[in-house]
């Protein structure tokens, strides 16, 4: 990170904290709490352009407060060795709720700058509120000077000064219109108040993004400034500037009205979340807060299809990520209809029974390189049926949709239509080659898998068995032909136990006995999935050893390590260039999303222990008919909740403010890395907390009551 000329040392912590705005169209806005961009992905209007995916249209609006004897910059940008303009220490406070808000103080004056994306519109509003702090300042004439900086490029790319850009601006209502390139939409910049627009087109050269340099990517670009807004204000004024892909009619609907409507919508959304969870009688706001935050990941494509984004700022929509995140992000957080629609969209996108692993910005499938995305679909359907509760009519309608899709998935695997996958004579699922990476541990370096898991990966067998067992149950319920009779299920489970169970009761990560070296017995968290799924393939006697070994070697305050620290291939640090990061991605680094399956497995083990405890008590009393007392589970749950407490408290004020990061380094201080807001991280941790509360409400609420939570953001 830069420490050169122009940046106050007190601002450095704010440079590391990032905020996020979304609008349900796939657009986003993002920057740092210091107001300076550090990534190529930072921008005030990153729009999901139809047929072209996300583009950074408006990179920044640089702003100055101009007074009689003083000009104070409110924001800056990185250049080689320095920050320009020199950022003075006038930033007094930053808040993320209900929208990103900066408060500046300077010689008798307070300036508050707030930013908000408008839901359902490719529009960002920037609001400036000017307040006098003393009598001398109340009548002062001030100029707010604004310089929009345009990028107009694909969000993964960088732009440079060129002769193809159309520099001309055209008059628009209370502002101007510019369309730098014909292939991209125009940008309308408008303002309310007494202003002058001074066209002065110029390129701002050599803008640098330090985070991209740290990550080993190109980090320098040029930005285009079409001119300056000079807005004449006095203390007490409230000015809003808009940037949008369409012109806003200020005579019929002012910018302040648009702002007020958006803030009211956010307040109403949060109120609905609180109301829907009122039955839970939460002692704090943790679960409603997390439920509200996950709305950021839902979006409607230009083709009117609902999907879920894997993470901000750079991920698109992924089939696997969507299916793992979907229960927590939708039907367990009072978004049942959205969850149903997304499941239907995924089912309808299947090709030869296979659900795609990636989608473009328009929601069209464009990737089929996953073996497990389709198998997670059955798990989603299981949880959806559970969420529908006793509503038999809705359950039946849902089964009409999901049952054919699940039968189709099974048929696709059995008929060999899934690339690099085949059902072996044992009934287990063989996948991949030494050159493929088809599971969630899919990183590559120089075209080679970092974590080769070809053969029989343990979680793939678990997902396959769970899908077959679920299909067996729904076929019986619907009187459909049974795709997997009980004897076949038993045979698969027997084959699994024979091949995967180790001497200590834990499981191999991958079984490939035909290769030199035999099975891969590296201690990884994937074996938990064999315990956690509704139809568990792991033998019951293995459940406790698996959970205990994972807790001992892999559990951290921020998630589960992907490899034991005792393994020679353990890479604890997630950082550096591309090869270094990818080399560590699944070789030790910590992933929060795995806490969902860990909690599922833990509850099963604690349930067994409770049964054993109460059974022993009954036997010693000579009571053959005694039943187990209601579970308390307190000791096990208390330990787990205490362990992960930093993830659901302090972390929300770090990295991506109000959100949960993708990955962490595996040793203290567990530095966050990857995306600043990852859907499956938040959704699976949220689902884990819901399940823990359901298992032992008293213990959960006692823990929750003592939490010191990060301030609320929008819903």
Residue pairs with C-beta under 8 A, 6 or more apart in sequence:
1 12
1 15
1 16
1 38
1 210
1 214
2 78
2 81
2 82
2 83
2 210
3 9
3 12
4 81
4 82
4 83
5 81
5 82
5 83
5 86
6 76
6 82
6 83
6 84
6 85
6 86
6 87
7 15
7 34
7 36
7 76
7 83
7 87
8 87
8 88
8 89
10 89
11 34
11 87
11 89
11 91
12 34
14 32
14 33
14 34
14 91
14 94
15 32
15 33
15 34
15 36
15 38
16 32
16 654
16 655
17 32
17 33
17 34
17 94
17 653
17 654
17 655
17 657
18 30
18 31
18 32
18 33
18 38
18 39
18 42
18 655
18 656
18 657
18 676
19 30
19 31
19 32
19 33
19 96
19 100
19 656
19 657
19 658
20 28
20 29
20 30
20 296
20 312
20 313
20 656
20 657
20 658
20 659
20 676
20 677
21 28
21 29
21 30
21 99
21 100
21 115
21 116
21 117
21 124
22 28
22 117
22 295
22 296
22 299
22 312
23 117
23 118
23 119
23 120
23 121
23 122
23 123
24 119
24 120
24 295
24 298
24 299
24 300
25 47
25 48
25 120
25 121
25 122
25 299
25 300
25 302
26 48
26 54
26 299
26 300
26 301
26 309
26 361
27 45
27 46
27 47
27 48
27 54
27 117
27 122
28 46
28 54
28 117
28 312
28 313
29 43
29 44
29 45
29 46
29 100
29 115
29 117
29 124
30 39
30 41
30 42
30 43
30 46
30 312
30 313
30 676
31 37
31 42
31 43
31 44
31 60
31 100
32 38
32 42
33 94
33 657
34 87
34 91
34 94
35 74
35 75
35 76
35 87
35 91
35 102
36 75
36 76
36 77
36 78
36 83
36 87
37 43
37 59
37 60
37 77
37 78
37 207
37 209
38 78
38 209
38 210
38 211
39 209
39 211
39 212
39 313
40 56
40 155
40 156
40 157
40 158
40 209
40 212
40 217
40 219
40 221
41 56
41 155
41 312
41 313
41 314
42 59
42 209
42 313
43 56
43 57
43 58
43 59
43 60
43 151
43 155
44 58
44 59
44 60
44 61
44 115
44 124
44 126
44 243
45 56
45 57
45 58
45 117
45 122
45 123
45 124
45 187
45 243
45 244
46 54
46 55
46 56
46 57
46 155
46 313
47 54
47 55
47 57
47 122
47 185
47 245
48 54
48 299
48 301
48 302
48 361
49 55
49 184
49 185
49 361
50 302
50 362
51 302
51 361
51 362
52 154
52 183
52 184
52 361
53 154
53 155
53 316
53 360
53 361
53 362
54 154
54 155
54 361
55 152
55 153
55 154
55 155
55 184
56 151
56 152
56 153
56 154
56 155
57 150
57 151
57 152
57 184
57 185
57 187
57 243
57 245
58 124
58 148
58 149
58 150
58 151
58 187
58 243
59 149
59 150
59 151
59 223
60 75
60 77
60 148
60 149
60 223
61 75
61 126
61 146
61 147
61 148
61 149
61 241
61 243
62 73
62 75
62 76
62 77
62 85
62 146
62 147
62 149
63 73
63 74
63 75
63 113
63 128
63 144
63 145
63 146
63 147
64 71
64 72
64 73
64 74
64 85
64 144
64 145
65 71
65 72
65 74
65 104
65 106
65 109
65 111
65 142
65 143
65 144
65 145
66 142
66 143
66 144
66 145
66 230
67 107
67 109
67 140
67 142
67 143
68 140
68 141
70 106
70 107
71 145
72 88
72 90
72 104
72 106
73 85
73 86
73 87
73 88
74 90
74 102
74 104
74 111
74 113
75 87
76 83
76 84
76 85
76 86
76 87
77 83
77 84
77 204
77 207
78 207
78 208
78 209
78 210
79 206
79 207
79 208
80 206
80 208
88 106
90 104
90 105
90 106
91 102
91 103
91 104
92 103
92 104
92 105
92 110
93 102
93 103
94 100
94 101
94 102
94 103
95 101
95 103
95 711
96 657
96 658
96 711
96 713
97 658
97 711
97 712
97 713
97 714
98 263
98 266
98 267
98 713
98 714
99 114
99 115
99 116
99 263
99 266
99 714
100 114
100 115
100 116
101 112
101 113
101 114
101 115
102 112
102 113
102 114
103 110
103 111
103 112
103 113
104 110
104 111
104 112
104 113
105 111
105 133
107 137
108 132
108 133
108 134
108 136
108 137
109 130
109 131
109 132
109 133
109 137
109 140
109 142
109 235
110 130
110 131
110 132
110 133
111 128
111 129
111 130
111 131
112 127
112 128
112 129
112 131
113 126
113 127
113 128
114 126
114 127
114 129
115 124
115 125
115 126
115 127
116 124
116 125
116 127
116 259
116 262
116 263
117 123
117 124
118 124
118 125
118 258
118 262
119 262
119 265
121 244
121 246
122 185
122 244
122 245
122 246
123 242
123 243
123 244
123 245
123 246
123 248
123 258
124 242
124 243
124 244
125 240
125 241
125 242
125 255
125 258
125 259
125 262
126 240
126 241
126 242
126 243
127 238
127 239
127 240
127 241
127 259
128 144
128 233
128 237
128 238
128 239
128 240
128 241
129 237
129 238
129 239
130 142
130 144
130 233
130 234
130 235
130 236
130 237
130 238
130 239
131 235
131 236
132 138
132 140
132 235
132 236
137 235
138 235
138 236
139 234
139 235
140 234
140 235
141 232
141 234
142 232
142 233
142 234
142 235
143 230
143 231
143 232
143 233
144 229
144 230
144 231
144 232
144 233
144 239
145 228
145 229
145 230
145 231
146 191
146 228
146 229
146 230
146 231
146 241
147 225
147 227
147 228
147 229
148 189
148 225
148 226
148 229
148 243
149 204
149 223
149 224
149 225
150 178
150 180
150 187
150 223
150 224
150 225
150 226
151 159
151 221
151 223
151 224
152 159
152 165
152 180
152 181
152 184
152 187
152 224
153 159
155 313
155 314
156 314
158 218
158 220
158 221
159 221
159 222
159 223
160 221
160 222
161 203
161 205
161 222
161 224
164 181
165 180
165 181
165 224
166 178
166 179
166 180
166 181
166 182
167 180
167 201
167 224
167 226
168 178
169 176
169 177
169 178
169 197
169 199
169 201
169 226
169 227
170 176
170 177
170 178
171 177
172 188
172 189
172 190
172 247
173 190
173 247
173 248
173 249
173 250
173 251
174 190
174 191
174 192
174 195
174 250
175 188
175 189
175 190
175 191
175 197
175 242
176 188
176 189
176 197
176 199
176 226
176 227
177 186
177 187
177 188
177 189
177 247
178 186
178 187
178 189
178 226
179 185
179 186
179 187
180 187
180 224
185 245
186 245
187 243
187 244
187 245
188 242
188 243
188 244
188 245
188 246
188 247
188 248
189 229
189 241
189 242
189 243
190 241
190 242
190 244
190 247
190 248
190 250
190 255
191 229
191 231
191 239
191 240
191 241
191 242
191 255
192 239
192 240
192 241
192 250
192 254
192 255
192 256
193 231
193 232
193 233
193 237
193 239
194 231
194 232
195 229
195 230
195 231
195 232
196 229
196 230
197 227
197 228
197 229
197 230
198 227
198 228
198 229
198 230
199 226
199 227
200 225
200 226
200 227
200 228
201 224
201 225
201 226
201 227
202 224
202 225
203 222
203 223
203 224
203 225
204 222
204 223
204 224
204 225
205 222
206 220
206 222
207 220
207 221
207 222
207 223
208 219
208 220
209 219
209 220
209 221
210 219
211 219
212 218
212 219
213 219
214 575
214 576
215 577
215 578
215 581
216 576
216 577
216 578
216 579
216 580
216 581
217 578
229 241
231 239
231 241
233 239
238 256
240 255
240 256
240 259
241 255
242 248
242 255
242 258
248 255
248 258
266 714
266 715
269 292
269 295
269 714
269 715
270 288
270 292
270 712
270 714
270 715
272 334
272 715
273 288
273 291
273 292
273 333
273 334
273 715
274 285
274 288
276 334
277 287
277 288
277 291
277 334
280 287
280 693
281 701
282 288
282 701
282 704
283 701
283 704
283 705
284 704
284 705
284 707
284 709
285 709
285 712
286 648
286 689
286 704
286 707
286 709
287 686
287 689
287 690
287 693
289 709
289 710
289 712
289 713
290 333
290 648
290 682
290 685
290 686
290 689
291 333
291 334
291 686
291 715
292 712
292 713
292 714
292 715
293 658
293 659
293 682
293 713
293 715
294 328
294 329
294 333
294 679
294 682
294 683
294 686
295 335
295 715
296 312
296 659
296 677
297 308
297 309
297 310
297 311
297 325
297 329
297 677
297 679
297 682
297 683
298 306
298 307
298 308
298 309
298 329
298 330
298 335
298 338
299 306
299 307
299 308
299 309
300 306
300 307
301 307
301 361
301 362
301 363
302 361
302 362
302 363
303 362
303 363
303 364
305 345
305 363
306 338
306 341
306 342
306 345
307 317
307 322
307 342
307 345
307 359
307 363
308 317
308 321
308 322
308 325
308 326
308 329
308 330
308 342
308 679
309 315
309 316
309 317
309 679
310 316
310 317
310 318
310 321
310 322
310 325
310 675
310 678
310 679
310 680
311 321
311 662
311 674
311 675
311 677
311 678
311 679
312 656
312 659
312 675
312 676
312 677
313 675
313 676
313 677
314 675
315 321
315 675
315 678
316 358
316 359
316 360
316 361
317 358
317 359
317 363
318 357
318 358
318 359
318 373
319 346
319 355
319 356
319 357
319 358
319 359
319 365
319 367
319 370
319 373
319 374
320 357
320 370
320 372
320 373
320 376
320 440
321 679
321 680
322 342
322 346
322 679
323 346
323 355
323 373
323 376
323 377
323 379
323 380
324 376
324 593
324 596
324 680
324 683
324 684
325 593
325 679
325 680
325 682
325 683
325 684
326 339
326 342
326 343
326 380
326 683
327 339
327 380
327 383
327 384
327 387
327 683
327 687
328 596
328 682
328 683
328 684
328 685
328 686
328 687
328 690
329 335
329 339
329 679
329 682
329 683
330 336
330 338
330 339
330 342
331 339
331 340
331 383
331 384
331 387
332 383
332 387
332 686
332 687
332 690
333 686
336 387
339 384
340 384
340 398
343 377
343 380
343 381
343 384
343 401
343 402
344 401
345 363
346 355
346 377
347 355
347 377
347 401
347 402
347 405
349 355
349 356
349 359
349 365
350 356
350 374
350 405
350 408
350 409
351 365
351 368
352 412
352 417
353 374
353 408
353 409
353 410
353 411
353 412
353 413
353 417
353 418
354 368
354 373
354 374
354 409
354 412
354 417
354 418
355 373
355 374
355 377
355 409
356 365
356 366
356 367
356 368
356 373
357 367
357 368
357 369
357 370
357 373
358 365
358 366
358 367
358 369
359 365
359 366
359 367
360 366
368 419
369 419
369 436
369 438
370 438
370 439
371 418
371 420
371 421
371 429
371 431
371 432
371 438
371 439
371 460
372 438
372 439
372 440
372 459
372 460
372 463
374 409
374 412
374 418
375 409
375 460
375 463
375 464
375 466
375 467
376 463
377 402
377 405
377 406
377 409
377 467
378 406
378 409
378 463
378 466
378 467
378 470
378 471
379 463
379 466
379 533
379 534
381 398
381 402
381 406
381 470
382 466
382 470
382 534
384 398
384 402
385 395
385 398
385 399
388 394
388 395
388 398
399 474
399 477
399 478
402 474
403 471
403 474
403 475
403 478
403 480
406 467
406 470
406 471
406 474
407 471
407 475
407 480
407 483
409 467
410 467
410 468
410 471
410 483
410 484
411 417
411 483
412 418
413 421
413 422
413 423
413 429
413 464
414 423
416 422
420 431
420 432
420 433
420 436
420 438
421 429
421 430
421 431
421 432
421 438
422 429
422 430
423 429
423 430
424 430
424 456
426 492
426 495
426 499
427 488
427 491
427 492
427 495
428 456
428 461
428 464
428 492
428 495
428 496
428 499
429 456
429 460
429 461
429 464
430 455
430 456
431 438
431 439
431 454
431 455
431 456
431 457
431 460
432 438
432 439
432 453
432 454
432 455
433 454
434 449
434 452
434 454
435 447
435 448
435 449
436 449
436 454
437 443
437 444
437 449
437 450
437 451
437 452
437 453
438 453
438 454
439 453
439 457
439 459
439 460
439 526
441 451
441 453
441 526
441 562
441 585
441 586
442 449
442 586
443 449
443 450
443 451
443 582
443 583
443 585
443 586
444 450
444 582
445 579
445 582
445 583
446 579
450 582
450 583
450 585
450 586
450 587
451 586
451 587
453 509
453 510
453 520
454 510
454 512
455 510
455 511
455 512
455 515
455 520
456 499
456 510
456 511
456 512
457 509
457 510
457 526
458 500
458 507
458 508
458 509
458 510
458 511
458 526
458 527
458 529
458 530
459 526
459 527
459 529
459 530
461 496
461 500
461 530
461 537
462 529
462 530
462 533
462 536
462 537
462 538
463 529
463 533
465 489
465 492
465 493
465 496
465 533
465 535
465 537
466 533
466 534
466 535
466 536
466 537
468 483
468 484
468 488
468 489
468 492
469 484
469 489
469 535
470 534
470 535
471 483
471 484
472 482
472 483
472 484
472 485
472 486
472 489
474 480
475 481
475 482
475 483
476 482
492 537
493 537
493 539
496 530
496 537
496 538
497 538
497 539
499 508
499 511
499 513
499 519
500 507
500 508
500 511
500 519
500 530
500 538
501 507
501 538
501 539
501 542
502 508
502 521
504 545
504 549
505 541
505 542
505 544
505 545
505 546
506 523
506 527
506 542
506 545
506 546
506 549
507 527
507 530
507 538
507 542
507 546
508 519
508 520
508 521
508 527
509 520
509 521
509 522
509 523
509 524
509 526
509 527
510 519
510 520
511 519
511 520
512 518
512 519
512 520
513 519
522 563
522 564
522 567
522 569
523 549
523 550
523 553
523 554
523 563
523 564
523 566
523 567
524 554
524 562
524 563
524 564
525 550
525 554
525 560
525 561
525 562
525 591
525 594
525 597
525 598
527 538
527 546
527 550
528 546
528 547
528 550
528 560
528 594
528 597
528 598
528 600
528 601
529 597
530 536
530 537
530 538
530 546
531 538
531 542
531 543
531 546
531 547
531 600
531 601
531 604
531 605
532 596
532 597
532 598
532 600
532 601
532 604
533 600
536 543
536 604
538 546
540 608
543 601
543 604
543 605
543 608
544 605
544 608
544 609
546 601
547 598
547 601
547 602
547 605
550 560
550 598
550 601
551 602
553 561
553 564
553 565
553 566
554 560
554 561
554 562
554 564
555 561
555 598
555 643
556 590
556 643
556 664
556 666
556 670
557 643
557 644
557 645
557 646
557 647
557 670
558 590
558 592
558 644
558 646
558 647
558 651
558 664
558 670
558 672
559 590
559 591
559 592
559 593
559 594
559 595
559 647
559 664
559 681
560 590
560 591
560 594
560 595
560 598
561 588
561 589
561 590
561 666
562 585
562 586
562 587
562 588
562 589
562 590
562 591
563 569
563 570
563 571
563 586
563 587
563 588
564 570
565 572
565 588
565 666
565 667
567 588
569 587
569 588
570 587
570 588
570 666
571 583
571 584
571 587
571 588
571 589
571 666
572 584
572 588
572 589
572 665
572 666
572 667
573 584
573 665
573 666
573 667
573 671
574 581
574 584
574 585
574 589
574 663
574 664
574 665
574 666
574 671
574 673
574 674
575 581
575 665
575 671
575 673
581 673
585 663
588 666
589 663
589 664
589 665
589 666
589 673
590 663
590 664
590 665
590 666
590 670
591 662
591 663
591 664
591 681
592 647
592 660
592 661
592 664
592 678
592 681
592 682
592 684
592 685
593 678
593 680
593 681
593 683
593 684
593 685
594 684
595 644
595 647
595 684
595 685
595 688
596 683
596 684
596 685
596 687
596 688
597 684
598 688
599 640
599 687
599 688
599 689
599 691
599 692
600 688
600 691
602 636
602 640
603 633
603 691
603 692
603 695
605 636
606 631
606 633
606 636
606 637
606 695
607 631
607 633
609 636
610 628
610 631
610 632
610 633
611 628
614 626
614 627
614 628
614 629
615 628
617 626
618 624
618 626
631 695
631 696
632 696
632 698
632 699
633 695
633 696
633 699
634 696
634 698
634 699
637 692
637 695
637 696
637 699
637 700
638 699
638 703
640 692
641 692
641 699
641 700
641 703
642 703
644 685
645 703
645 707
647 660
647 685
648 685
648 689
648 707
649 707
649 708
649 709
649 710
650 710
651 660
651 661
651 672
652 658
652 659
652 660
652 709
652 710
653 710
654 672
655 661
655 672
655 676
656 675
656 676
656 677
657 710
657 713
658 710
658 713
659 676
659 677
659 678
659 682
660 677
660 678
660 681
660 682
660 685
661 672
661 673
661 674
661 675
661 676
661 677
661 678
661 681
662 673
662 674
662 675
662 678
662 681
663 672
663 673
663 674
664 670
664 671
664 672
664 673
665 671
665 673
689 700
692 700
693 700
693 701
